[in-house]
């Protein structure tokens, strides 16, 4: 299942990068993002099909969220030159904590 996380992470990296690239303001951008979103959905469906154990699928979903969160919050900071305010950083940290709490206690 690790290969599915790597595949979805790669698709998320492409989507996050395209979201911040100046060249993405073209008419093809929504179509590219739709295609990436469809591909991510298909990877998720593939994972569900391969994992019959609900507890393991749930654990996989936690890692799926961690990968998605990390890419879409981290890539703009690391690669795209985004410098958010302190309040935005605090909010992102609260979202991360909330994600953990929801996943652990649901």
N, C-alpha and C positions, 0 to 999 in steps of 0.2 A: 504494500500500500504506500510505501515511501515514494515510489516512482510516480504515483498519482499526485501526491503532495508537491513533488518537484515539478510536475507538469502544470498543475494549477498555479503554483508560484511563478513559473515562467510566464504563463498567460497573464497573471496579475501584474508582473513587472512590465510587460509590454503595454498593458492598459494604463498603468500609472504613468509610465514614461510618455505615452502618447497624450495623456491628459495635460501634461505640462509643456510639451514641445510646441514651439512656435509654428512649425509646419503643419500641426494638427488642426489648425483653424480652417482647413479646407473642407470642401463639401463631403469628402470621403470619410471624415472622422466619425460621424455617428454610425456609419456602416461598419467601420473597422471595430468600434467598441461593441456594437451589437454582435458581430462575429466572435469577438473574444469572449463576450458574456455567454453566448450560446456554447462555445467550446468549454468554458468552465462548468456550465450546467451539465454538459455531457460527461465531463470527467467525474462530477459528483454522482451522476446516475450510474456510471460505471463502478464507482466505489461502493455504492449501495448494493448493486447487483452482486459484487464479489464478496461482500462481508455479511454473512447471515447472522452473526452474533450481534445483538443490539447493543450490548455494553461496549464491544470493540468499535462498532460504528459510532457510538456516542463519543468515545475517546478520539476517534478519527476526526469527528466534527469539531472538537476542541482544537486540534492541531490545524485543521482547515481554517478556522477563524483566526488563529494566531498568525498563520502565514499571510492571510489576506490583510489583516490589521497591520502587520509589520511592514508589508510592502507598500500599502497605500498611505500609511502614516510616515514610514521611514524613507522611502525613495525620494519624495520631494525634498526632504531635508538633506539627504546625503548626496544627491546627484543634480537636482534641479535648481538648487540655490534658493529654496524657499526659507525665509527666516521669520517665523511667526512670533507674535508677542508672547510675553510671559503668561498672560491669561490663556492664550490658545494652548500653550504647552501644558499648563495645569489642567485645562479641560481635557486634553488628549490623555493625560495620565489618569484622570478620573474615569474616562471611557475605558481605558485598559483595565483598571481595577474593577469596573462594573462588568466587563466581559468575563473576567475571572470569577467574580461572585456569581453571576448568572449561570455560568457553566458548571461551577462546583455545586451549587445548591438547587439546581433545577432537576 
